[in-house]
Amino acid sequence: MKRQKRDRLERAQSQGYKAGLNGRSTEACPYQQMDARSYWLGGWRDAREDKTAGLFK
């Protein structure tokens, strides 16, 4: 059970990271549940920080 939950949250973070790299808004978050949403937003923030640091063009 825990493995399934962890995988779901990791997937939410990676999707948020991809969305941040593509320049999507935080309003584009598809998750309504608070835990998955916070992981998605965390990935989005990481991507935006990486992009502004010049790691991606």
mmCIF file as Biopython writes it, N, C-alpha, C and O atoms, coordinates in Angstrom:
data_model
#
loop_
_atom_site.group_PDB
_atom_site.id
_atom_site.type_symbol
_atom_site.label_atom_id
_atom_site.label_alt_id
_atom_site.label_comp_id
_atom_site.label_asym_id
_atom_site.label_entity_id
_atom_site.label_seq_id
_atom_site.pdbx_PDB_ins_code
_atom_site.Cartn_x
_atom_site.Cartn_y
_atom_site.Cartn_z
_atom_site.occupancy
_atom_site.B_iso_or_equiv
_atom_site.auth_seq_id
_atom_site.auth_asym_id
_atom_site.pdbx_PDB_model_num
ATOM 1   N N  . MET A ? 1  ? 0.819  -1.201 0.000   1.0 0.0 1  A 1 
ATOM 2   C CA . MET A ? 1  ? 0.000  0.000  0.000   1.0 0.0 1  A 1 
ATOM 3   C C  . MET A ? 1  ? 0.858  1.259  0.000   1.0 0.0 1  A 1 
ATOM 4   O O  . MET A ? 1  ? 0.588  2.191  -0.757  1.0 0.0 1  A 1 
ATOM 5   N N  . LYS A ? 2  ? 1.874  1.294  0.828   1.0 0.0 2  A 1 
ATOM 6   C CA . LYS A ? 2  ? 2.703  2.489  0.872   1.0 0.0 2  A 1 
ATOM 7   C C  . LYS A ? 2  ? 3.428  2.724  -0.447  1.0 0.0 2  A 1 
ATOM 8   O O  . LYS A ? 2  ? 3.623  3.870  -0.851  1.0 0.0 2  A 1 
ATOM 9   N N  . ARG A ? 3  ? 3.828  1.650  -1.119  1.0 0.0 3  A 1 
ATOM 10  C CA . ARG A ? 3  ? 4.525  1.817  -2.382  1.0 0.0 3  A 1 
ATOM 11  C C  . ARG A ? 3  ? 3.632  2.508  -3.410  1.0 0.0 3  A 1 
ATOM 12  O O  . ARG A ? 3  ? 4.090  3.386  -4.141  1.0 0.0 3  A 1 
ATOM 13  N N  . GLN A ? 4  ? 2.379  2.119  -3.468  1.0 0.0 4  A 1 
ATOM 14  C CA . GLN A ? 4  ? 1.472  2.750  -4.415  1.0 0.0 4  A 1 
ATOM 15  C C  . GLN A ? 4  ? 1.315  4.234  -4.110  1.0 0.0 4  A 1 
ATOM 16  O O  . GLN A ? 4  ? 1.310  5.058  -5.024  1.0 0.0 4  A 1 
ATOM 17  N N  . LYS A ? 5  ? 1.188  4.574  -2.850  1.0 0.0 5  A 1 
ATOM 18  C CA . LYS A ? 5  ? 1.015  5.975  -2.489  1.0 0.0 5  A 1 
ATOM 19  C C  . LYS A ? 5  ? 2.260  6.783  -2.825  1.0 0.0 5  A 1 
ATOM 20  O O  . LYS A ? 5  ? 2.155  7.893  -3.349  1.0 0.0 5  A 1 
ATOM 21  N N  . ARG A ? 6  ? 3.427  6.244  -2.533  1.0 0.0 6  A 1 
ATOM 22  C CA . ARG A ? 6  ? 4.670  6.952  -2.814  1.0 0.0 6  A 1 
ATOM 23  C C  . ARG A ? 6  ? 4.833  7.155  -4.320  1.0 0.0 6  A 1 
ATOM 24  O O  . ARG A ? 6  ? 5.229  8.235  -4.758  1.0 0.0 6  A 1 
ATOM 25  N N  . ASP A ? 7  ? 4.532  6.126  -5.117  1.0 0.0 7  A 1 
ATOM 26  C CA . ASP A ? 7  ? 4.652  6.245  -6.561  1.0 0.0 7  A 1 
ATOM 27  C C  . ASP A ? 7  ? 3.723  7.324  -7.105  1.0 0.0 7  A 1 
ATOM 28  O O  . ASP A ? 7  ? 4.093  8.063  -8.017  1.0 0.0 7  A 1 
ATOM 29  N N  . ARG A ? 8  ? 2.544  7.413  -6.559  1.0 0.0 8  A 1 
ATOM 30  C CA . ARG A ? 8  ? 1.577  8.422  -7.008  1.0 0.0 8  A 1 
ATOM 31  C C  . ARG A ? 8  ? 2.095  9.823  -6.723  1.0 0.0 8  A 1 
ATOM 32  O O  . ARG A ? 8  ? 1.961  10.722 -7.553  1.0 0.0 8  A 1 
ATOM 33  N N  . LEU A ? 9  ? 2.682  10.005 -5.560  1.0 0.0 9  A 1 
ATOM 34  C CA . LEU A ? 9  ? 3.200  11.321 -5.205  1.0 0.0 9  A 1 
ATOM 35  C C  . LEU A ? 9  ? 4.450  11.668 -6.010  1.0 0.0 9  A 1 
ATOM 36  O O  . LEU A ? 9  ? 4.640  12.821 -6.397  1.0 0.0 9  A 1 
ATOM 37  N N  . GLU A ? 10 ? 5.300  10.679 -6.263  1.0 0.0 10 A 1 
ATOM 38  C CA . GLU A ? 10 ? 6.473  10.923 -7.094  1.0 0.0 10 A 1 
ATOM 39  C C  . GLU A ? 10 ? 6.058  11.291 -8.517  1.0 0.0 10 A 1 
ATOM 40  O O  . GLU A ? 10 ? 6.672  12.153 -9.145  1.0 0.0 10 A 1 
ATOM 41  N N  . ARG A ? 11 ? 5.025  10.640 -9.015  1.0 0.0 11 A 1 
ATOM 42  C CA . ARG A ? 11 ? 4.512  10.948 -10.346 1.0 0.0 11 A 1 
ATOM 43  C C  . ARG A ? 11 ? 3.950  12.365 -10.384 1.0 0.0 11 A 1 
ATOM 44  O O  . ARG A ? 11 ? 4.137  13.079 -11.369 1.0 0.0 11 A 1 
ATOM 45  N N  . ALA A ? 12 ? 3.277  12.767 -9.341  1.0 0.0 12 A 1 
ATOM 46  C CA . ALA A ? 12 ? 2.739  14.129 -9.278  1.0 0.0 12 A 1 
ATOM 47  C C  . ALA A ? 12 ? 3.872  15.143 -9.308  1.0 0.0 12 A 1 
ATOM 48  O O  . ALA A ? 12 ? 3.765  16.167 -9.983  1.0 0.0 12 A 1 
ATOM 49  N N  . GLN A ? 13 ? 4.957  14.875 -8.586  1.0 0.0 13 A 1 
ATOM 50  C CA . GLN A ? 13 ? 6.078  15.804 -8.578  1.0 0.0 13 A 1 
ATOM 51  C C  . GLN A ? 13 ? 6.743  15.886 -9.948  1.0 0.0 13 A 1 
ATOM 52  O O  . GLN A ? 13 ? 7.080  16.978 -10.406 1.0 0.0 13 A 1 
ATOM 53  N N  . SER A ? 14 ? 6.934  14.754 -10.603 1.0 0.0 14 A 1 
ATOM 54  C CA . SER A ? 14 ? 7.581  14.781 -11.917 1.0 0.0 14 A 1 
ATOM 55  C C  . SER A ? 14 ? 6.701  15.484 -12.951 1.0 0.0 14 A 1 
ATOM 56  O O  . SER A ? 14 ? 7.215  16.178 -13.828 1.0 0.0 14 A 1 
ATOM 57  N N  . GLN A ? 15 ? 5.393  15.313 -12.857 1.0 0.0 15 A 1 
ATOM 58  C CA . GLN A ? 15 ? 4.496  16.020 -13.769 1.0 0.0 15 A 1 
ATOM 59  C C  . GLN A ? 15 ? 4.533  17.522 -13.510 1.0 0.0 15 A 1 
ATOM 60  O O  . GLN A ? 15 ? 4.481  18.318 -14.447 1.0 0.0 15 A 1 
ATOM 61  N N  . GLY A ? 16 ? 4.620  17.906 -12.253 1.0 0.0 16 A 1 
ATOM 62  C CA . GLY A ? 16 ? 4.742  19.323 -11.924 1.0 0.0 16 A 1 
ATOM 63  C C  . GLY A ? 16 ? 6.047  19.907 -12.428 1.0 0.0 16 A 1 
ATOM 64  O O  . GLY A ? 16 ? 6.086  21.045 -12.896 1.0 0.0 16 A 1 
ATOM 65  N N  . TYR A ? 17 ? 7.115  19.128 -12.332 1.0 0.0 17 A 1 
ATOM 66  C CA . TYR A ? 17 ? 8.414  19.583 -12.822 1.0 0.0 17 A 1 
ATOM 67  C C  . TYR A ? 17 ? 8.360  19.819 -14.331 1.0 0.0 17 A 1 
ATOM 68  O O  . TYR A ? 17 ? 8.856  20.832 -14.825 1.0 0.0 17 A 1 
ATOM 69  N N  . LYS A ? 18 ? 7.759  18.884 -15.053 1.0 0.0 18 A 1 
ATOM 70  C CA . LYS A ? 18 ? 7.633  19.027 -16.508 1.0 0.0 18 A 1 
ATOM 71  C C  . LYS A ? 18 ? 6.789  20.256 -16.857 1.0 0.0 18 A 1 
ATOM 72  O O  . LYS A ? 18 ? 7.098  20.986 -17.799 1.0 0.0 18 A 1 
ATOM 73  N N  . ALA A ? 19 ? 5.731  20.471 -16.092 1.0 0.0 19 A 1 
ATOM 74  C CA . ALA A ? 19 ? 4.863  21.623 -16.342 1.0 0.0 19 A 1 
ATOM 75  C C  . ALA A ? 19 ? 5.619  22.923 -16.095 1.0 0.0 19 A 1 
ATOM 76  O O  . ALA A ? 19 ? 5.449  23.893 -16.833 1.0 0.0 19 A 1 
ATOM 77  N N  . GLY A ? 20 ? 6.451  22.946 -15.061 1.0 0.0 20 A 1 
ATOM 78  C CA . GLY A ? 20 ? 7.239  24.142 -14.776 1.0 0.0 20 A 1 
ATOM 79  C C  . GLY A ? 20 ? 8.252  24.435 -15.859 1.0 0.0 20 A 1 
ATOM 80  O O  . GLY A ? 20 ? 8.482  25.595 -16.200 1.0 0.0 20 A 1 
ATOM 81  N N  . LEU A ? 21 ? 8.861  23.395 -16.404 1.0 0.0 21 A 1 
ATOM 82  C CA . LEU A ? 21 ? 9.829  23.588 -17.492 1.0 0.0 21 A 1 
ATOM 83  C C  . LEU A ? 21 ? 9.154  24.111 -18.750 1.0 0.0 21 A 1 
ATOM 84  O O  . LEU A ? 21 ? 9.745  24.882 -19.506 1.0 0.0 21 A 1 
ATOM 85  N N  . ASN A ? 22 ? 7.927  23.694 -18.968 1.0 0.0 22 A 1 
ATOM 86  C CA . ASN A ? 22 ? 7.193  24.118 -20.157 1.0 0.0 22 A 1 
ATOM 87  C C  . ASN A ? 22 ? 6.526  25.479 -19.979 1.0 0.0 22 A 1 
ATOM 88  O O  . ASN A ? 22 ? 5.873  25.972 -20.899 1.0 0.0 22 A 1 
ATOM 89  N N  . GLY A ? 23 ? 6.685  26.088 -18.810 1.0 0.0 23 A 1 
ATOM 90  C CA . GLY A ? 23 ? 6.150  27.426 -18.591 1.0 0.0 23 A 1 
ATOM 91  C C  . GLY A ? 23 ? 4.673  27.466 -18.252 1.0 0.0 23 A 1 
ATOM 92  O O  . GLY A ? 23 ? 4.046  28.520 -18.362 1.0 0.0 23 A 1 
ATOM 93  N N  . ARG A ? 24 ? 4.107  26.350 -17.847 1.0 0.0 24 A 1 
ATOM 94  C CA . ARG A ? 24 ? 2.688  26.340 -17.487 1.0 0.0 24 A 1 
ATOM 95  C C  . ARG A ? 24 ? 2.477  27.022 -16.139 1.0 0.0 24 A 1 
ATOM 96  O O  . ARG A ? 24 ? 3.393  27.112 -15.321 1.0 0.0 24 A 1 
ATOM 97  N N  . SER A ? 25 ? 1.281  27.489 -15.930 1.0 0.0 25 A 1 
ATOM 98  C CA . SER A ? 25 ? 0.898  28.178 -14.708 1.0 0.0 25 A 1 
ATOM 99  C C  . SER A ? 25 ? 0.609  27.178 -13.589 1.0 0.0 25 A 1 
ATOM 100 O O  . SER A ? 25 ? 0.344  26.004 -13.846 1.0 0.0 25 A 1 
ATOM 101 N N  . THR A ? 26 ? 0.662  27.657 -12.348 1.0 0.0 26 A 1 
ATOM 102 C CA . THR A ? 26 ? 0.294  26.801 -11.226 1.0 0.0 26 A 1 
ATOM 103 C C  . THR A ? 26 ? -1.193 26.467 -11.258 1.0 0.0 26 A 1 
ATOM 104 O O  . THR A ? 26 ? -1.626 25.500 -10.632 1.0 0.0 26 A 1 
ATOM 105 N N  . GLU A ? 27 ? -1.969 27.256 -11.979 1.0 0.0 27 A 1 
ATOM 106 C CA . GLU A ? 27 ? -3.397 26.992 -12.116 1.0 0.0 27 A 1 
ATOM 107 C C  . GLU A ? 27 ? -3.662 25.733 -12.944 1.0 0.0 27 A 1 
ATOM 108 O O  . GLU A ? 27 ? -4.778 25.214 -12.947 1.0 0.0 27 A 1 
ATOM 109 N N  . ALA A ? 28 ? -2.637 25.241 -13.647 1.0 0.0 28 A 1 
ATOM 110 C CA . ALA A ? 28 ? -2.788 24.057 -14.491 1.0 0.0 28 A 1 
ATOM 111 C C  . ALA A ? 28 ? -2.666 22.760 -13.700 1.0 0.0 28 A 1 
ATOM 112 O O  . ALA A ? 28 ? -2.712 21.680 -14.288 1.0 0.0 28 A 1 
ATOM 113 N N  . CYS A ? 29 ? -2.512 22.843 -12.399 1.0 0.0 29 A 1 
ATOM 114 C CA . CYS A ? 29 ? -2.351 21.656 -11.570 1.0 0.0 29 A 1 
ATOM 115 C C  . CYS A ? 29 ? -3.621 20.805 -11.637 1.0 0.0 29 A 1 
ATOM 116 O O  . CYS A ? 29 ? -4.708 21.282 -11.312 1.0 0.0 29 A 1 
ATOM 117 N N  . PRO A ? 30 ? -3.482 19.535 -12.062 1.0 0.0 30 A 1 
ATOM 118 C CA . PRO A ? 30 ? -4.666 18.689 -12.213 1.0 0.0 30 A 1 
ATOM 119 C C  . PRO A ? 30 ? -5.127 18.021 -10.922 1.0 0.0 30 A 1 
ATOM 120 O O  . PRO A ? 30 ? -6.164 17.358 -10.914 1.0 0.0 30 A 1 
ATOM 121 N N  . TYR A ? 31 ? -4.388 18.179 -9.845  1.0 0.0 31 A 1 
ATOM 122 C CA . TYR A ? 31 ? -4.684 17.471 -8.599  1.0 0.0 31 A 1 
ATOM 123 C C  . TYR A ? 31 ? -5.520 18.325 -7.664  1.0 0.0 31 A 1 
ATOM 124 O O  . TYR A ? 31 ? -5.268 19.517 -7.490  1.0 0.0 31 A 1 
ATOM 125 N N  . GLN A ? 32 ? -6.515 17.696 -7.068  1.0 0.0 32 A 1 
ATOM 126 C CA . GLN A ? 32 ? -7.374 18.373 -6.100  1.0 0.0 32 A 1 
ATOM 127 C C  . GLN A ? 32 ? -7.013 17.990 -4.670  1.0 0.0 32 A 1 
ATOM 128 O O  . GLN A ? 32 ? -7.194 18.786 -3.749  1.0 0.0 32 A 1 
ATOM 129 N N  . GLN A ? 33 ? -6.502 16.770 -4.481  1.0 0.0 33 A 1 
ATOM 130 C CA . GLN A ? 33 ? -6.114 16.330 -3.140  1.0 0.0 33 A 1 
ATOM 131 C C  . GLN A ? 33 ? -4.880 17.107 -2.701  1.0 0.0 33 A 1 
ATOM 132 O O  . GLN A ? 33 ? -3.966 17.344 -3.491  1.0 0.0 33 A 1 
ATOM 133 N N  . MET A ? 34 ? -4.868 17.496 -1.447  1.0 0.0 34 A 1 
ATOM 134 C CA . MET A ? 34 ? -3.833 18.392 -0.950  1.0 0.0 34 A 1 
ATOM 135 C C  . MET A ? 34 ? -2.441 17.779 -1.008  1.0 0.0 34 A 1 
ATOM 136 O O  . MET A ? 34 ? -1.490 18.485 -1.344  1.0 0.0 34 A 1 
ATOM 137 N N  . ASP A ? 35 ? -2.280 16.491 -0.694  1.0 0.0 35 A 1 
ATOM 138 C CA . ASP A ? 35 ? -0.939 15.910 -0.688  1.0 0.0 35 A 1 
ATOM 139 C C  . ASP A ? 35 ? -0.361 15.831 -2.099  1.0 0.0 35 A 1 
ATOM 140 O O  . ASP A ? 35 ? 0.792  16.208 -2.310  1.0 0.0 35 A 1 
ATOM 141 N N  . ALA A ? 36 ? -1.131 15.354 -3.059  1.0 0.0 36 A 1 
ATOM 142 C CA . ALA A ? 36 ? -0.647 15.263 -4.433  1.0 0.0 36 A 1 
ATOM 143 C C  . ALA A ? 36 ? -0.437 16.654 -5.014  1.0 0.0 36 A 1 
ATOM 144 O O  . ALA A ? 36 ? 0.512  16.877 -5.767  1.0 0.0 36 A 1 
ATOM 145 N N  . ARG A ? 37 ? -1.316 17.589 -4.671  1.0 0.0 37 A 1 
ATOM 146 C CA . ARG A ? 37 ? -1.189 18.963 -5.167  1.0 0.0 37 A 1 
ATOM 147 C C  . ARG A ? 37 ? 0.094  19.611 -4.654  1.0 0.0 37 A 1 
ATOM 148 O O  . ARG A ? 37 ? 0.772  20.321 -5.396  1.0 0.0 37 A 1 
ATOM 149 N N  . SER A ? 38 ? 0.426  19.368 -3.392  1.0 0.0 38 A 1 
ATOM 150 C CA . SER A ? 38 ? 1.640  19.977 -2.848  1.0 0.0 38 A 1 
ATOM 151 C C  . SER A ? 38 ? 2.885  19.385 -3.501  1.0 0.0 38 A 1 
ATOM 152 O O  . SER A ? 38 ? 3.867  20.099 -3.701  1.0 0.0 38 A 1 
ATOM 153 N N  . TYR A ? 39 ? 2.864  18.099 -3.836  1.0 0.0 39 A 1 
ATOM 154 C CA . TYR A ? 39 ? 3.997  17.498 -4.547  1.0 0.0 39 A 1 
ATOM 155 C C  . TYR A ? 39 ? 4.105  18.074 -5.956  1.0 0.0 39 A 1 
ATOM 156 O O  . TYR A ? 39 ? 5.209  18.353 -6.424  1.0 0.0 39 A 1 
ATOM 157 N N  . TRP A ? 40 ? 2.977  18.253 -6.638  1.0 0.0 40 A 1 
ATOM 158 C CA . TRP A ? 40 ? 2.976  18.823 -7.982  1.0 0.0 40 A 1 
ATOM 159 C C  . TRP A ? 40 ? 3.546  20.237 -7.941  1.0 0.0 40 A 1 
ATOM 160 O O  . TRP A ? 40 ? 4.390  20.598 -8.762  1.0 0.0 40 A 1 
ATOM 161 N N  . LEU A ? 41 ? 3.078  21.034 -6.978  1.0 0.0 41 A 1 
ATOM 162 C CA . LEU A ? 41 ? 3.561  22.409 -6.875  1.0 0.0 41 A 1 
ATOM 163 C C  . LEU A ? 41 ? 5.044  22.456 -6.492  1.0 0.0 41 A 1 
ATOM 164 O O  . LEU A ? 41 ? 5.771  23.344 -6.937  1.0 0.0 41 A 1 
ATOM 165 N N  . GLY A ? 42 ? 5.488  21.510 -5.676  1.0 0.0 42 A 1 
ATOM 166 C CA . GLY A ? 42 ? 6.900  21.438 -5.331  1.0 0.0 42 A 1 
ATOM 167 C C  . GLY A ? 42 ? 7.761  21.154 -6.543  1.0 0.0 42 A 1 
ATOM 168 O O  . GLY A ? 42 ? 8.816  21.764 -6.716  1.0 0.0 42 A 1 
ATOM 169 N N  . GLY A ? 43 ? 7.320  20.231 -7.384  1.0 0.0 43 A 1 
ATOM 170 C CA . GLY A ? 43 ? 8.028  19.958 -8.627  1.0 0.0 43 A 1 
ATOM 171 C C  . GLY A ? 43 ? 8.026  21.155 -9.555  1.0 0.0 43 A 1 
ATOM 172 O O  . GLY A ? 43 ? 9.028  21.442 -10.209 1.0 0.0 43 A 1 
ATOM 173 N N  . TRP A ? 44 ? 6.902  21.854 -9.615  1.0 0.0 44 A 1 
ATOM 174 C CA . TRP A ? 44 ? 6.784  23.055 -10.445 1.0 0.0 44 A 1 
ATOM 175 C C  . TRP A ? 44 ? 7.770  24.122 -9.982  1.0 0.0 44 A 1 
ATOM 176 O O  . TRP A ? 44 ? 8.447  24.748 -10.797 1.0 0.0 44 A 1 
ATOM 177 N N  . ARG A ? 45 ? 7.847  24.326 -8.656  1.0 0.0 45 A 1 
ATOM 178 C CA . ARG A ? 45 ? 8.783  25.327 -8.117  1.0 0.0 45 A 1 
ATOM 179 C C  . ARG A ? 45 ? 10.232 24.946 -8.404  1.0 0.0 45 A 1 
ATOM 180 O O  . ARG A ? 45 ? 11.039 25.802 -8.766  1.0 0.0 45 A 1 
ATOM 181 N N  . ASP A ? 46 ? 10.568 23.660 -8.245  1.0 0.0 46 A 1 
ATOM 182 C CA . ASP A ? 46 ? 11.927 23.203 -8.541  1.0 0.0 46 A 1 
ATOM 183 C C  . ASP A ? 46 ? 12.296 23.483 -9.993  1.0 0.0 46 A 1 
ATOM 184 O O  . ASP A ? 46 ? 13.405 23.934 -10.280 1.0 0.0 46 A 1 
ATOM 185 N N  . ALA A ? 47 ? 11.377 23.218 -10.896 1.0 0.0 47 A 1 
ATOM 186 C CA . ALA A ? 47 ? 11.636 23.447 -12.319 1.0 0.0 47 A 1 
ATOM 187 C C  . ALA A ? 47 ? 11.828 24.926 -12.610 1.0 0.0 47 A 1 
ATOM 188 O O  . ALA A ? 47 ? 12.713 25.301 -13.378 1.0 0.0 47 A 1 
ATOM 189 N N  . ARG A ? 48 ? 11.004 25.766 -12.000 1.0 0.0 48 A 1 
ATOM 190 C CA . ARG A ? 48 ? 11.136 27.211 -12.231 1.0 0.0 48 A 1 
ATOM 191 C C  . ARG A ? 48 ? 12.466 27.720 -11.694 1.0 0.0 48 A 1 
ATOM 192 O O  . ARG A ? 48 ? 13.098 28.572 -12.319 1.0 0.0 48 A 1 
ATOM 193 N N  . GLU A ? 49 ? 12.903 27.208 -10.541 1.0 0.0 49 A 1 
ATOM 194 C CA . GLU A ? 49 ? 14.199 27.601 -9.987  1.0 0.0 49 A 1 
ATOM 195 C C  . GLU A ? 49 ? 15.331 27.143 -10.895 1.0 0.0 49 A 1 
ATOM 196 O O  . GLU A ? 49 ? 16.275 27.896 -11.136 1.0 0.0 49 A 1 
ATOM 197 N N  . ASP A ? 50 ? 15.248 25.914 -11.402 1.0 0.0 50 A 1 
ATOM 198 C CA . ASP A ? 50 ? 16.274 25.402 -12.300 1.0 0.0 50 A 1 
ATOM 199 C C  . ASP A ? 50 ? 16.322 26.203 -13.594 1.0 0.0 50 A 1 
ATOM 200 O O  . ASP A ? 50 ? 17.398 26.462 -14.133 1.0 0.0 50 A 1 
ATOM 201 N N  . LYS A ? 51 ? 15.166 26.588 -14.082 1.0 0.0 51 A 1 
ATOM 202 C CA . LYS A ? 51 ? 15.104 27.353 -15.327 1.0 0.0 51 A 1 
ATOM 203 C C  . LYS A ? 51 ? 15.696 28.756 -15.149 1.0 0.0 51 A 1 
ATOM 204 O O  . LYS A ? 51 ? 16.418 29.243 -16.019 1.0 0.0 51 A 1 
ATOM 205 N N  . THR A ? 52 ? 15.390 29.397 -14.030 1.0 0.0 52 A 1 
ATOM 206 C CA . THR A ? 52 ? 15.946 30.742 -13.801 1.0 0.0 52 A 1 
ATOM 207 C C  . THR A ? 52 ? 17.427 30.685 -13.479 1.0 0.0 52 A 1 
ATOM 208 O O  . THR A ? 52 ? 18.139 31.667 -13.689 1.0 0.0 52 A 1 
ATOM 209 N N  . ALA A ? 53 ? 17.911 29.547 -12.968 1.0 0.0 53 A 1 
ATOM 210 C CA . ALA A ? 53 ? 19.334 29.397 -12.692 1.0 0.0 53 A 1 
ATOM 211 C C  . ALA A ? 53 ? 20.123 29.131 -13.974 1.0 0.0 53 A 1 
ATOM 212 O O  . ALA A ? 53 ? 21.354 29.125 -13.958 1.0 0.0 53 A 1 
ATOM 213 N N  . GLY A ? 54 ? 19.422 28.914 -15.072 1.0 0.0 54 A 1 
ATOM 214 C CA . GLY A ? 54 ? 20.093 28.715 -16.352 1.0 0.0 54 A 1 
ATOM 215 C C  . GLY A ? 54 ? 20.400 27.266 -16.676 1.0 0.0 54 A 1 
ATOM 216 O O  . GLY A ? 54 ? 21.187 26.991 -17.583 1.0 0.0 54 A 1 
ATOM 217 N N  . LEU A ? 55 ? 19.801 26.342 -15.963 1.0 0.0 55 A 1 
ATOM 218 C CA . LEU A ? 55 ? 20.060 24.931 -16.242 1.0 0.0 55 A 1 
ATOM 219 C C  . LEU A ? 55 ? 19.346 24.465 -17.503 1.0 0.0 55 A 1 
ATOM 220 O O  . LEU A ? 55 ? 19.780 23.509 -18.146 1.0 0.0 55 A 1 
ATOM 221 N N  . PHE A ? 56 ? 18.244 25.140 -17.862 1.0 0.0 56 A 1 
ATOM 222 C CA . PHE A ? 56 ? 17.479 24.804 -19.045 1.0 0.0 56 A 1 
ATOM 223 C C  . PHE A ? 56 ? 17.224 26.069 -19.834 1.0 0.0 56 A 1 
ATOM 224 O O  . PHE A ? 56 ? 17.134 27.154 -19.260 1.0 0.0 56 A 1 
ATOM 225 N N  . LYS A ? 57 ? 17.108 25.941 -21.133 1.0 0.0 57 A 1 
ATOM 226 C CA . LYS A ? 57 ? 16.819 27.102 -21.971 1.0 0.0 57 A 1 
ATOM 227 C C  . LYS A ? 57 ? 15.378 27.144 -22.353 1.0 0.0 57 A 1 
ATOM 228 O O  . LYS A ? 57 ? 14.954 28.058 -23.061 1.0 0.0 57 A 1 
#
